[in-house]
């Protein structure tokens, strides 16, 4: 199955450009297979030598599930050739060649072993999310490549990258683009602005679900909500609709036990409704989803000047995030996306999320770098950060 994924159309160019330049931007749409297949390309074609490829994922759930998927594809036991490492959990071993990690894990490894011995390549996946530790780790990796590890290979991947700005930051580098294979998604907006409808967002989502089922909509449903409380309220609201009979209702967020997370992405004979936070926005494929209901909200990390700490605030998502969410409905067949805000409102949303380096207190990461003996970072903290 994997050899038919769209990313293989640019396999030869990807390998040649990486060998020639050591830095590569891979721009490939949702569903192209970049997250699972590019690490295997590097291993299978001998690009890694005797070393390891480390793939940075913004979320623990994605790191774990992607590692499990690649291990399954390669018919190996998870934790041997393919593994993952997240906070408080290390499923790797001496034989591991493909290692999925969260961003803070690699930065801490840089503090302990600054030359990253044994690592031949680093892949920054879903880089458009511009998490603080991802930006800092990329800057440190570039400095390391320019000073002590010219053999280190760096790949930056995403479906919604600002390639021009990133290419200028990484130069000299090459850009490889995959056209991907996505099905059409019918985007439908609310007929009135979200601030006019005074109902809770979960009631609006339940109404959209009912309308979808009544109209004869097929397949599974994925609903985006900002957090655990809203997920619980949404599931309760949908459960009380007549249209929910016959559906399995499942939550999906980062704080769930692994077994419950696996249940949400599993296949069933019955149709299902998965109510998720933005952990389902990128990297993960939930097979069977034909309808996305987007509440348009997420918990965004931001510095609170009144309390003097970083905190999570519920805010409206960007246009790029909305497009990522809509794409979940077009992975395996044509789909539909209900956005619980008006078309006019959508035009006023920001194109991209503001990078975390511009909205978080940097004290923690500065102290981490100081502990690693870093007096300054010539690369700054990522493209457009300063």
N, C-alpha and C positions, 0 to 999 in steps of 0.2 A: 504493500500500500504506500509506504513512505516514498518509494522511488517515483511516484507519480505526483508528488507534491510540487507546486509551482517553483519553489526555491531551487529545485534541481536544474531549472532552465538556465540559471546563471552560475552553476557550480564551477565550471571551468574558469570563467572570468574571475570569480571570487578567489579561487585558490591561486591563480596566477598573479592577481593584483596584490594579494596578501604577501606572497613570497617576495614580490618586487619592492613593496613599500612598507611592510610591517604595520601599517595603519590602514584601517578600512572602515567605511561607513556602509552599512547594509540597510537600504530602505526597501521594506517589503510589507505589503498590506496584511491585515489580519487574515489568518488562515493559510498563509503561504508555507508554513512549516519551518520558519527560520529558527524558532526557539529550540526545537527538538533536533532538527537535521543539521544545522551548521556545525555544532560541536562534533557530531558524528563524522561529517566530512573531514574535519581537521584530523581526527584520529585515524580514520580509514585511509587517508592519503599520506600518512607519515609526516604531516606538518608539525606534529608535536614532538617528534623525536622520541625520547624516553620520558618526556615531561607530561604535564597535566594541563587540561584546559579548565579554567574556572569561569562559570557563567553567573554573573550577578543578576539577581532578580529583586525587584522592589518589595516583594511580599513573601512571607514564609510559606504560605499555602502554595503559591506558584512554584517555588523552589522544590518543595516536596513532591508535588504531583508531576512536574516535568521530569524530575529524576526517575520517578516510578515509571513514567511512560517510556523514557529512553531505555531504561533497563529491560522493560518488557519487549520493546522492539528488537533489542540486541540479544534477547533470550539469555540474560545473565541475572544473577541474584543481586537485588538492590543492596548496595554497600560494598560490592566487590569492584568490578570495572567501572560502574556508574554509582554515584552516591550523592548525598546532599548534606549540607551543614547549615544549621540555623541556630539561633540562640538557644542554649541549653540542650541541643540535640545534634549529635554528630554521627551520621550514618555513612561513614567512609572507612577505608582501610588502606594498607600499603599498596594494594593493587589498583586503587582508584585512578582512572585516567580522565574521566568526565565528572566534574564536581559542581553541582549547583549550590550557590550560597546566597544569603542575603547580604546587602551592601556593607553593613557594619562588621560582618565577619571578616571580610577581606581587609578592611582598614585596620582592624585589630591585629590581623596577621602581619600586616606591614610594620606595625609597631614592634612586634616580636622578632620578625625576620625581614629586615628592610629590603633585601635583595630578591625576595620571593623565590628562593631556590626551589627547583622542582616544578615550577609553573612556567610553561612555554607560551601560553596564550591566555588573555583575559577577554571575555565577551561581556559588554555592558548591554544587557537586553532591556527593552522598553525604556530607553534612555529619555524619551520625551517627557517622562514624569518628573524629571529633574529633582530627585530627592537629594537632600543635603549630602548624605554619605556617598551617594553615587557620584556626585560632582567632585567631592574632595578626593575620592579614590581614583577617579579618572585623572585629575591633575597630578596626583602622586605617581600614578603609573606612567604618565608621559615624562615626568621628570626622571623617573627611574630608567626608562628606556633611553633617554638622551644622555644619561650620565654613566650608569653602571650596567645596564642590561640592554644593549642594542639589539640583542636577539629576541627580546620580548615582543610578542605580537598582540596588537590591540584592535579589537573590533567593537564598533558601536552600532546597535541595531534598534530599529523601531518602525512602526507603521506610520507615525505622524511626526516625523522629524523636521525641524527647520534645517535642511541639509546645507543651505548656503552659509548660514552663520556657523554651523558646526564644522563644516569643511574648512572655513577660514581659521577656526580655533585649532584644528588638528593638523593643519598642513605642515609638511607635505603628506597627503593621503589620497586615496582614491574612493570614489563612490560607486557602489554596485546597486542597481535597482532591479527588483523583481516585480513584474506586473501583477502577480498573484492570481487567485481565482476566487472571486467572491460573487455571490448571487445578489440580485437586486433586492433592496429593502424599501418598502413603501413607508415613508415617514409621514406620520399624521400628528398634527399639533392640536392643542386645545383651542376651542373656538373663542375663548376669552383669556385675558391675562391671568396668571396664577394668583395675583393678589386680589382679584375679584372674587374667586371661589374661596370662601371662608372655611370650607370643610378641611379636616386633616388630610394630609397627602395620602395616607393609607386608604381613606374612603374613596378618594379619587381613583387610586390604583385599582381598588376592587370594582369600581364601576367600569373602568376600562377593560378589566378582565372579563366581566360579564358581557360587555358589548362584543368583545372578540369571540367568545364562545357562541353567543347568540347568532353572530353573522356567519357561523360555519367555519371559523378559523381552525386550522389543523396544527398538530405538533405540540411541543412543550412550551411553557411560558417562563420567561426570566424577568423578574421585577427588581429594579434597583432602588434601594433605600439607603439612607445615610448611616444607620447604626442598628445595634441589636434591639433597642426599644421599638424603633419604627418597623423593624422586620417582624417582631412579635405582633404588633398591632395590625400590620398588613396581612399576615397569615390568618389572624382571627377574623378580620373583615372579609377576606376572600372565602374563608370557611363557612361564613354565614350566608353566602350567595347560593342560589339554587344551581348555578352553573358549575360550581366546584365539585358536584357529585361525580365520583369516578376519578378525580384527580388526587395525586399524592402531593402534599404540601411539605416543602423542605426548606430550612434556613441554610444560609451559607455566609459565614464571616470568619475573620481571622482568629477569634477567640474560642471557636468550637473545638472539641476534641477531634483528632484526626479521623476517627471512625465516622463521625457525623459529617465532616467535610467530604469524605469519600462517598457517603450516601447521596449527597447532593449532586455529584457529578456522574453517578452510576446510571446505567440504562435500566428501564423497567418496562414491563408489558403494558402497564397503565400509563396514561399521560401524567405529567408532573408539572408543578409550579415551584420554581426555585426563587426564593426572595433573598437577595444578596446585597452586600455592600459593594464598594468598588473593587473588592478583591476579584470579582468576576469580570472586571472591565477589560483586562489585558491578560495575555499569556494562556489562560485557561480556555479549553474548548468543552462546552457542555453540549454533548451530542443531542440532537433532537429539538433544539430550541428553534421555534419558528416565529415567536412573538416576544418582543421586548417591551416592557412598560417601564418608562424612565421617569422617576420622580424629580430628576434634575438637581438633586442635592447630594452632598458628600460632607463628611467630617474632614476638614482641612486643617493641618497643623499650622499654627500661627503664634507669633509672640504676643503675649498679653502684657502691655506696658503697665497696666494698673496693678496686676499681681506680680509682675516681674518674672513670669515663667512662660514656657511654651505650652500651648494648650490646643485642644481640638474644637473647632467651631463649625457649626453647620452652615454651609454656604452654597451658593449656586455653582454648578460645575461649568467649565469652559465649553466652547463649541467643539474643541478637539476631543474632550472626554465624552461629550454627547455622541460624537461620530464613532468613537471606539465602542460605546455601548450599543449603538444601533447595529454595528457590524456583527454583534453576537447573534443576530437573527438571520444573517445571510451566510453562515458558514457551510451548510450542507444543502440548502435549498432556498428559493425565494422566501422572504419573510416580511414582517411588518413591525414597525416601531411606533408606539404611542408615546408622545412627549407631553407631559402634563403641564405645559406652558405654551404660550402663543407663538406663532411664527415671528411676530414683531419683537417679542421679548428675546427670542433666540438671537436676532441680529445685534442686540445690545450686550450679549454675553461676550467675555474676552475670548480671543482666538485660542490662546493657550493659557495654562495655569502659570502663575508667577512662580519661578523657581524657588525652592525652599530656602536657598541661601539668601534670598532677598526678604524672607518673611519670618525667619526663625532666629532666636538668640544663638550666637555662634560660640558661646563660651565653652561648651562641652567638647566640640570638635577641635577648637583651638588648643585646649588642654591635652587632648588625645595626640594631636600632632606634636605638641611641645614634648610630650613624653617620649615620642619617637625621635627626638632630636632635630625636629624640623624648625628652623628659625624663620623661614619664609617659604612661600611657594611661588616660583617664577611664573607658573601657569595660571595663578589665581584660582578661582573655585568653579570654573566651568564657563562655557560660552555665554556671554552676555550677563555675567554675574556682577561685574563691577560697573 
